[in-house]
């Protein structure tokens, strides 16, 4: 099991309510609305990562050196640009890789279509880290992503000019090129921090005397009364309090998920030899204290096989959604909450916070499509999954 990235498009059942507020489709979860906001990695997290080089490099397997030229030209790169990069004096090789260094002026001149084709080729090799894991713009536009971010207009225009399509998502990979325009180290660190911006959401459950508390309790306690003693007093208090009709959904999450939500992992979490990833997050969702063995991919896979059963839609609160590639690898997992909302950690590094997201956005990130990645639902056998 892995935690990777990708892109594809999906439908959403959410609809606008008032400006900035979205309403989920009605269901057993009740009436849920939410608004989006953005997180940025804090200074102390960004400071732990060295600034990358401002020189763009493309990495290929050295045994494919003879195939580089036709592949790049087929992707749309001008033959003169390819020939210039492949001059023997400009190619750096070691036992594993060949490194090409495209001129920034020619990079900036590429059309979005050519950039998309070339960078899809580069993304096949994980050594091309910025193409393998690009910055995703899950908003409707780069302008919306950058709103209220203090990103200067000249920098924003450069980002927009270098943005390209991956599936149905707009993404950005030219981090070194962008850093080459920084006026100093302070601005370079500012750029890196802004590129960590990620969209999340704040959901609320609307409750009134007209709602069926037994039905809401049944859903949010997984039908087994799980944490009912904590949840029922909250719901009843909202109903009985004049002028109050909403409860932040985070109060319905289990303690560990509630503690982690909207936070970034710190170095202390690496004491087990590995930082938490998506599978650790999904499989520990209902645990009061996390199980360290779930950091082991092999044991996490075994846990799903032995303790969970496959379930089809409609999913229920607490179901684990696995994003599985055609080769059978689980590249991501998330915990289903309600309608189109999930709890997720997108990667194991310290720059990846714990988030609430739309399932639609995760479909973009992990290339869910009939030809690509598929989603499979799993439910703990204690929660009603079939053996």
C-alpha positions as CSV (number, residue, x, y, z in Angstrom):
1,X,0.0,0.0,0.0
2,X,1.2,3.5,-0.9
3,X,0.1,7.1,-0.6
4,X,0.7,8.7,-4.0
5,X,-0.9,11.4,-6.2
6,X,-2.7,11.6,-9.5
7,X,-5.7,13.3,-11.2
8,X,-9.2,12.6,-12.6
9,X,-12.7,14.1,-12.5
10,X,-15.8,13.1,-10.6
11,X,-19.2,14.4,-9.8
12,X,-20.2,16.0,-6.6
13,X,-23.5,15.9,-4.7
14,X,-22.8,19.2,-2.9
15,X,-24.8,22.3,-3.9
16,X,-24.3,26.0,-3.0
17,X,-26.5,27.2,-0.1
18,X,-25.4,30.8,0.5
19,X,-22.2,32.5,-0.7
20,X,-19.2,30.4,0.3
21,X,-21.4,27.7,2.0
22,X,-22.1,24.4,0.4
23,X,-24.8,21.9,1.4
24,X,-24.4,18.2,1.3
25,X,-27.1,16.0,-0.2
26,X,-29.6,14.9,2.5
27,X,-29.1,11.5,3.9
28,X,-28.9,9.5,7.2
29,X,-26.1,11.8,8.3
30,X,-28.6,14.6,8.6
31,X,-28.3,18.1,7.1
32,X,-24.6,19.0,6.7
33,X,-23.1,22.1,5.2
34,X,-19.5,23.3,4.9
35,X,-17.2,26.0,3.7
36,X,-13.7,25.7,2.3
37,X,-10.6,27.3,3.7
38,X,-6.8,26.9,3.2
39,X,-4.0,25.6,5.3
40,X,-0.3,26.5,4.9
41,X,2.5,24.7,6.5
42,X,3.7,26.7,9.5
43,X,7.1,28.4,9.5
44,X,8.7,25.8,11.9
45,X,7.7,23.0,9.5
46,X,8.9,24.7,6.3
47,X,12.2,25.6,8.0
48,X,13.0,21.9,8.5
49,X,13.2,21.4,4.7
50,X,16.2,22.7,2.7
51,X,15.4,24.9,-0.2
52,X,15.6,22.9,-3.4
53,X,17.9,23.9,-6.2
54,X,16.7,26.7,-8.5
55,X,18.1,24.8,-11.5
56,X,15.6,22.6,-13.2
57,X,16.7,19.0,-13.9
58,X,14.9,16.1,-15.6
59,X,15.9,12.6,-14.5
60,X,15.7,9.5,-16.7
61,X,17.0,6.0,-16.2
62,X,20.4,5.8,-17.8
63,X,19.6,2.7,-19.8
64,X,16.9,4.6,-21.6
65,X,19.2,7.4,-22.8
66,X,18.7,6.4,-26.4
67,X,14.9,6.7,-26.0
68,X,14.8,10.2,-24.5
69,X,15.0,12.2,-27.7
70,X,12.1,10.5,-29.6
71,X,10.0,10.4,-26.5
72,X,10.5,14.1,-25.7
73,X,9.9,15.1,-29.4
74,X,6.8,12.9,-29.5
75,X,5.5,14.7,-26.4
76,X,5.9,18.0,-28.3
77,X,9.3,19.5,-27.3
78,X,11.0,21.4,-30.1
79,X,13.7,19.2,-31.7
80,X,16.2,22.1,-31.2
81,X,15.5,22.1,-27.4
82,X,15.9,18.3,-27.2
83,X,19.1,18.4,-29.2
84,X,20.5,21.1,-27.0
85,X,19.8,19.3,-23.7
86,X,21.3,16.0,-25.1
87,X,24.6,17.5,-26.2
88,X,27.1,15.1,-24.5
89,X,28.8,17.9,-22.5
90,X,25.4,18.9,-21.0
91,X,24.2,15.4,-19.9
92,X,25.3,14.2,-16.5
93,X,25.2,10.5,-15.9
94,X,25.8,8.0,-13.1
95,X,25.2,4.3,-12.8
96,X,21.5,4.7,-12.5
97,X,20.3,8.0,-14.0
98,X,20.9,10.5,-16.8
99,X,20.2,14.2,-15.9
100,X,19.1,16.8,-18.4
101,X,19.0,20.5,-17.6
102,X,16.3,22.4,-19.7
103,X,16.9,26.1,-20.1
104,X,14.4,28.1,-18.2
105,X,13.6,30.5,-21.0
106,X,12.6,27.6,-23.2
107,X,10.6,26.0,-20.4
108,X,8.6,29.2,-19.9
109,X,7.8,29.2,-23.6
110,X,6.1,25.8,-23.6
111,X,2.4,25.7,-24.3
112,X,0.2,24.2,-21.5
113,X,-0.6,21.2,-23.9
114,X,3.1,20.4,-24.5
115,X,3.9,21.0,-20.8
116,X,1.2,18.5,-19.9
117,X,2.5,15.8,-22.3
118,X,6.2,16.3,-21.3
119,X,5.5,16.4,-17.6
120,X,3.3,13.3,-17.8
121,X,6.4,11.5,-19.2
122,X,8.6,12.9,-16.4
123,X,6.1,11.9,-13.8
124,X,6.7,8.2,-14.5
125,X,10.0,8.5,-12.7
126,X,9.7,9.2,-9.0
127,X,13.2,10.9,-9.1
128,X,11.4,13.8,-10.9
129,X,9.9,14.8,-7.5
130,X,8.1,17.9,-8.6
131,X,6.4,16.1,-11.5
132,X,5.7,12.9,-9.6
133,X,4.1,14.9,-6.8
134,X,3.0,18.3,-8.3
135,X,1.1,21.1,-6.6
136,X,-2.6,20.5,-7.2
137,X,-5.1,23.3,-7.5
138,X,-8.4,21.8,-6.3
139,X,-10.2,25.1,-6.4
140,X,-11.9,26.3,-9.6
141,X,-8.9,28.4,-10.5
142,X,-5.4,29.4,-9.5
143,X,-6.8,32.8,-8.5
144,X,-9.2,31.2,-6.0
145,X,-6.3,29.1,-4.6
146,X,-4.2,32.2,-4.1
147,X,-7.0,34.4,-2.7
148,X,-6.0,36.2,0.6
149,X,-2.6,34.4,0.4
150,X,-0.4,37.6,0.1
151,X,1.2,36.1,-3.0
152,X,2.4,39.1,-5.2
153,X,0.7,39.5,-8.5
154,X,3.9,39.0,-10.5
155,X,4.5,35.7,-8.8
156,X,0.9,34.6,-9.2
157,X,1.0,35.4,-12.9
158,X,4.1,33.3,-13.3
159,X,2.5,30.3,-11.5
160,X,-0.6,30.6,-13.8
161,X,1.6,30.7,-16.9
162,X,3.3,27.5,-15.8
163,X,0.2,25.6,-14.8
164,X,-0.9,22.6,-16.8
165,X,-3.5,19.9,-16.9
166,X,-3.1,16.4,-15.3
167,X,-6.3,14.6,-16.1
168,X,-9.0,17.1,-15.2
169,X,-6.9,18.9,-12.5
170,X,-4.7,21.9,-12.9
171,X,-1.2,21.3,-11.4
172,X,2.1,23.0,-11.1
173,X,5.6,21.4,-11.2
174,X,8.1,24.1,-12.0
175,X,9.3,24.9,-8.5
176,X,13.0,25.3,-9.4
177,X,12.1,27.8,-12.2
178,X,9.9,29.7,-9.8
179,X,12.7,29.9,-7.2
180,X,15.1,31.2,-9.8
181,X,13.0,34.4,-9.9
182,X,13.2,34.9,-6.1
183,X,15.0,38.0,-5.1
184,X,16.6,36.4,-2.0
185,X,16.4,33.5,0.4
186,X,13.5,35.1,2.4
187,X,11.4,35.3,-0.8
188,X,12.4,31.8,-1.8
189,X,11.2,30.4,1.6
190,X,8.0,32.5,1.2
191,X,7.4,30.8,-2.2
192,X,7.9,27.3,-0.8
193,X,5.5,28.0,2.1
194,X,2.8,29.3,-0.3
195,X,3.2,26.2,-2.5
196,X,2.1,24.1,0.6
197,X,-1.4,25.7,0.5
198,X,-4.0,23.0,0.5
199,X,-7.8,23.3,0.5
200,X,-9.8,21.7,3.3
201,X,-13.2,22.3,4.7
202,X,-15.2,23.0,7.9
203,X,-18.5,21.1,8.1
204,X,-21.4,21.7,10.4
205,X,-24.4,19.5,11.3
206,X,-27.7,21.4,11.4
207,X,-30.0,20.1,14.1
208,X,-33.6,21.2,15.1
209,X,-36.5,19.7,16.9
210,X,-37.8,18.5,13.6
211,X,-34.9,16.1,13.1
212,X,-35.0,12.5,14.3
213,X,-32.3,12.3,17.0
214,X,-32.4,8.4,17.1
215,X,-31.7,8.3,13.3
216,X,-28.8,10.8,13.6
217,X,-27.4,8.9,16.6
218,X,-27.6,5.7,14.8
219,X,-25.6,7.0,11.9
220,X,-22.9,8.9,13.8
221,X,-22.4,6.0,16.2
222,X,-22.0,3.5,13.3
223,X,-25.3,1.7,14.3
224,X,-23.6,0.2,17.3
225,X,-23.8,3.0,19.8
226,X,-20.1,3.7,19.4
227,X,-19.3,6.8,21.5
228,X,-23.1,7.4,22.0
229,X,-22.4,8.6,25.6
230,X,-20.3,11.4,24.2
231,X,-22.4,12.3,21.2
232,X,-26.0,12.1,22.4
233,X,-25.7,14.9,25.1
234,X,-24.2,17.2,22.5
235,X,-27.0,16.7,20.0
236,X,-29.7,17.0,22.7
237,X,-28.0,20.2,24.0
238,X,-28.1,21.8,20.6
239,X,-31.8,21.0,20.2
240,X,-32.7,22.4,23.6
241,X,-30.6,25.6,23.3
242,X,-32.5,28.6,21.9
243,X,-30.7,30.3,19.0
244,X,-28.3,27.4,18.4
245,X,-28.9,25.1,15.4
246,X,-25.4,23.9,14.3
247,X,-22.7,21.7,15.7
248,X,-19.2,21.6,14.2
249,X,-18.8,18.1,12.8
250,X,-15.4,17.7,14.3
251,X,-17.1,17.2,17.7
252,X,-18.6,14.0,16.3
253,X,-15.1,12.6,15.3
254,X,-13.3,10.1,17.6
255,X,-10.7,11.6,19.9
256,X,-7.6,10.8,17.8
257,X,-9.0,12.1,14.6
258,X,-10.3,15.2,16.4
259,X,-6.8,15.8,17.8
260,X,-5.0,15.4,14.5
261,X,-7.4,17.3,12.2
262,X,-5.9,20.4,10.6
263,X,-2.5,19.7,12.1
264,X,0.9,18.8,10.7
265,X,3.0,15.8,12.0
266,X,6.0,16.8,13.9
267,X,9.4,15.1,14.3
268,X,8.3,13.3,17.5
269,X,6.0,11.2,15.3
270,X,9.0,9.7,13.6
271,X,10.2,7.9,16.7
272,X,8.7,4.7,15.4
273,X,10.9,4.9,12.3
274,X,8.2,6.3,9.9
275,X,5.8,9.1,9.8
276,X,2.0,8.4,9.7
277,X,0.5,8.0,6.3
278,X,-3.0,7.6,4.9
279,X,-3.3,4.0,5.9
280,X,-2.2,4.6,9.4
281,X,-4.7,7.4,9.6
282,X,-7.6,5.4,8.2
283,X,-7.0,2.2,10.2
284,X,-6.5,4.2,13.5
285,X,-9.6,6.3,13.0
286,X,-11.6,4.8,15.8
287,X,-8.6,4.0,18.1
288,X,-8.2,6.2,21.2
289,X,-4.4,5.7,21.0
290,X,-2.8,4.9,17.6
291,X,-1.5,1.4,16.9
292,X,2.2,1.8,15.9
293,X,2.2,-1.5,13.9
294,X,-0.1,0.1,11.3
295,X,3.0,2.1,10.1
296,X,4.1,-1.2,8.6
297,X,2.6,-1.4,5.1
298,X,2.6,-5.2,5.2
299,X,0.8,-5.4,8.6
300,X,-1.7,-2.6,7.5
301,X,-2.6,-4.7,4.5
302,X,-3.0,-7.7,6.6
303,X,-5.3,-5.8,9.0
304,X,-7.6,-4.8,6.1
305,X,-7.7,-8.4,4.8
306,X,-8.4,-10.0,8.2
307,X,-10.5,-7.5,10.1
308,X,-12.5,-5.7,7.3
309,X,-15.0,-6.8,4.7
310,X,-15.8,-5.3,1.3
311,X,-18.8,-3.1,1.1
312,X,-20.5,-1.3,-1.8
313,X,-22.1,2.1,-1.9
314,X,-23.9,3.7,-0.1
315,X,-21.0,3.9,2.4
316,X,-21.4,4.6,6.1
317,X,-19.6,6.7,8.6
318,X,-16.2,5.1,9.4
319,X,-15.9,3.0,6.3
320,X,-12.4,2.9,4.8
321,X,-12.1,3.8,1.2
322,X,-9.2,2.3,-0.6
323,X,-7.9,3.8,-3.9
324,X,-6.6,0.7,-5.8
325,X,-4.6,0.8,-9.0
326,X,-5.1,-1.7,-11.8
327,X,-2.0,-3.7,-10.5
328,X,-3.7,-4.2,-7.2
329,X,-1.7,-1.6,-5.2
330,X,-3.6,0.5,-2.7
331,X,-2.1,4.0,-3.4
332,X,-4.3,5.8,-0.9
333,X,-7.0,5.4,1.7
334,X,-9.4,7.7,3.5
335,X,-12.2,7.5,6.0
336,X,-15.8,8.1,4.8
337,X,-17.8,10.6,6.9
338,X,-21.0,11.6,5.0
339,X,-22.2,12.3,1.5
340,X,-19.0,13.5,-0.3
341,X,-16.9,14.2,2.8
342,X,-13.9,12.2,3.9
343,X,-11.1,12.4,6.5
344,X,-7.7,12.0,4.9
345,X,-3.9,12.4,5.1
346,X,-2.4,12.8,1.6
347,X,1.1,11.5,2.0
348,X,3.5,10.6,4.9
349,X,5.7,13.7,4.9
350,X,5.6,16.6,7.4
351,X,4.1,19.0,4.9
352,X,0.9,16.9,4.6
353,X,-1.7,17.8,7.2
354,X,-4.7,15.8,8.3
355,X,-7.7,17.2,6.4
356,X,-11.4,17.0,5.8
357,X,-12.0,16.9,2.0
358,X,-14.5,16.2,-0.7
359,X,-14.3,12.7,-2.2
360,X,-14.5,14.5,-5.5
361,X,-11.1,16.1,-4.8
362,X,-9.5,12.9,-3.8
363,X,-10.7,11.4,-7.1
364,X,-8.7,14.1,-8.8
365,X,-5.6,13.5,-6.8
366,X,-5.6,9.7,-7.2
367,X,-6.7,9.4,-10.9
368,X,-10.0,7.5,-10.2
369,X,-11.4,6.5,-13.6
370,X,-12.6,3.3,-15.3
371,X,-9.2,3.0,-16.9
372,X,-7.1,4.0,-13.8
373,X,-7.6,3.8,-10.1
374,X,-10.8,2.4,-8.5
375,X,-12.3,3.0,-5.1
376,X,-13.2,0.0,-2.9
377,X,-15.1,0.3,0.4
378,X,-14.1,-1.6,3.5
379,X,-16.0,-1.9,6.8
380,X,-14.7,-3.3,10.0
381,X,-16.4,-6.6,10.8
382,X,-17.3,-5.3,14.2
383,X,-19.3,-2.5,12.4
384,X,-21.4,-4.8,10.4
385,X,-19.3,-5.9,7.4
386,X,-20.0,-9.4,6.2
387,X,-17.4,-12.1,6.9
